[in-house]
Amino acid sequence: MEWKQIPLGPVQTNCYVLKREDSSCLIVDPGSEGEKLIQYLQKEDLNPVAVVLTHAHFDHIGAIDTIRSAYHIPVYVHEKEKDWLSSPELNLSEHMQVGKVQVNGADEIIKGEQELTIGSFTFQIYETPGHSPGSISLYFESDGIICSGDALFKGSIGRTDLPGANHEQLLKSIHEKLLTLPEDTVVLCGHNDVTTIGNEMNSNPFLNGF
């Protein structure tokens, strides 16, 4: 599987387009600038099969309706954040004073940890709350890739000073769900550069002493 990182929107949230050889693709966290994302998909002649959200903060959801209108594909979100898509208060766009972000509700609700198959993509859903109560990570074991959303970053972790966040819970999620993966697993983070599990185990200052 190939992947493309596309930073979108005012805070440069990473959208990931995961691509198979049959030109099908999975879109993770289309945060903003839907037309820019569509231009990339058209240029690469890709056929999206779904949108999956690692969580429903405003900077991860803004382009959902543009993508869904163009491709008529389902949107997946964790059940704890299903109401956030249409609520500027819950998705924090109102809190952050970036203008109200509202999109239509999800088509598919993720309930608990499970193996999920969408088209030619099969991956494990891990619940990794802490940055937000419904945060999930998507683990593609055969490809050695995990989309961590805003749980784990290169040299950092997700913010826990936001409504619904919990610092101890986030550290627990990272240690029990992410750092147990093979060290060469590539971490596709919600912001900034990609990293590996091994690199974060060895050098991430936020994880020492937990």
N, C-alpha and C positions, 0 to 999 in steps of 0.2 A: 504494500500500500504506500502511495505517495501522499504528501500533505503540503498544503500551502498556508502560510501564516499571512493574514491580511489585517493590519492594524486599522481600525475604523473609529471615527467619531472624535469628539473633543478631548477625550482622555486616552485615545489610542488603544482601545480594547482590542485584544487579538481575537479575530474570527479565524476559525480553521476550516479549510475545505479539505476533506479526506477523500482521496481519489483511488478508485479501482481501475484495473486494466480495461474493463468494459465501458469506461467513461462515466460510470455512475459515481455520484459523490454524496457525502454526508456533510451538512453544514453545522458547525458548532458555534453558538454564540454570535449571531449576526447583529452586532451592537448598534450600527448606524450606517449611513451612506449606502442604502440598499441598491441604488443605481450603479454605484462603483462596483459593488459585489456582483451584480448581474453582468456588467461589462466583462469582468474577469471570467465568469462562467461561460459566457457566450464565446469569448476569445478562445478558451480552451475546449470548447465544444463539449461541455460537461452536462450531465443530466442529474440534477439533485433528486434524492429520494426522500429526504426528511431534514428537518431542523431539530437539533437536540440542544437544550439549554443546560449548562452546568448550574446556573441559578438565574434568578429573575430580577436582578438589579437593572436599573434603567440602561446602563451602558453595555448591557449584553443582549438587549431585546429590541432595540429601536428599529431595526430593519425587517422585523418579522413579517409585517403585513405586506411590505413591498415584495419580498421574496415569495410569500405565499400566494400573492395575487398573480405573480408572473409564472409560477411553476405548479401551483395547486398541490402542494405537498404538506404532510402533517407536521405539526410542531409538538415536541415532547417536553414536558416540564415535571418536576417533582410535585407531588400532591400538596406539600406544605407551602408551595409558592404559586399555586394555580391561580389565586386571586390577585397576584401581584401584577400580572400583565396589564390589566386595565386600571390599576390604581397608582397614580403618581405618588401618593403618600407611602404605600407599601414598597414600591420599587425605588423609592428614594429620590426620584427626579424632582419632586417638590421640596424635599429636604435639602438637596444640593443646589437648588435654585438654577437649574439648567433648562428650565422650561418643562412643561408637563409632557411626560412620555406615557402614552397609552396605546396599547395594541390589543387586538382581539384575543380571546381566550385560546388556550392550547387545545389541540385536537386529541392528544393522547396524554394521559396522566400516569406518571411513574410512581408506583407504590412499592417501596421497599427495594432491597438489593435483589438483583436478578440478572440472568443472561438475556440480552435483548438482541433480536435479529431483525434488521431492516434491510430488505433487498439482499445484497451480497455482503453486508456488514454485520458481523456478529461480535458483540463486546459485552463486557461485564459492567454493570452499574454498581458503583460503590457509593454509599451514603457518606459524605464527608462534611458534616455540618460544622459550624463554628463561625465562619465568615457570614453565613446566613443559615437559617434553619433547614432549608431544603437544598443545600448545596450537594451536588453529586460530582463524581469523577468517572470518566469513561475509560475503561481499560481494554485495550486491544492486545491480548496476550500474544497471539501469533505474530504480531508486528512489533512487539516490544514498545508500545506507545501508551501513554495515559494522558488524557486531557484533564487537567486538574482544576480548571476554572480559576477562581481566586483563592483557593485553599493554600497552594504552595507555589512560591515564585523562586526564581534564581536568587539565592542569597537572602530571601525574605519569606514572609507568610502574609496571608490576607489580613486586611484591616479587621479589628474587633472592637472598634469604638463606634460602631454603627448600630442602629436599632435592630434587635434580633440576633446580634452577634454575641459570641461567647469565647473568650480567649482560651480557657482551659479545654473547652470542647474542641476547638480547632486543633490544638496541639495533640489531643487524644486521637482525633481523626487522622492527622498526618502520620503519627507514629504507628497506629494500629492498622491503617488501611493502605497508606502510600509507602512508607519506609520498609514495609515487609515485602515489597516487590523486588525483582531482580535489580541489582545495582546499575545495570546497563540500560534499564528502562528509560526511554526518552520522555521527558515531562513537557507537554505543550501547555504553557502557562497562560493565564488570562491577560497578563500584561507583561511587557518587556520580553527578554530573550528566553529561549528554551533552555532546558538544563537536563540533568539526569538524576535519578534517585541516588546513585552513589555520590555524586558531587554534593548534593544537599545533605546527605548523611555526614559527609566529612567536613563541610565548610559552612553550612548555614548557621549563623550565630543565634538565630531564634530557636533552634532546636536543641542546643547544647544544654545538658543538665535537666532535661524533662524527666 
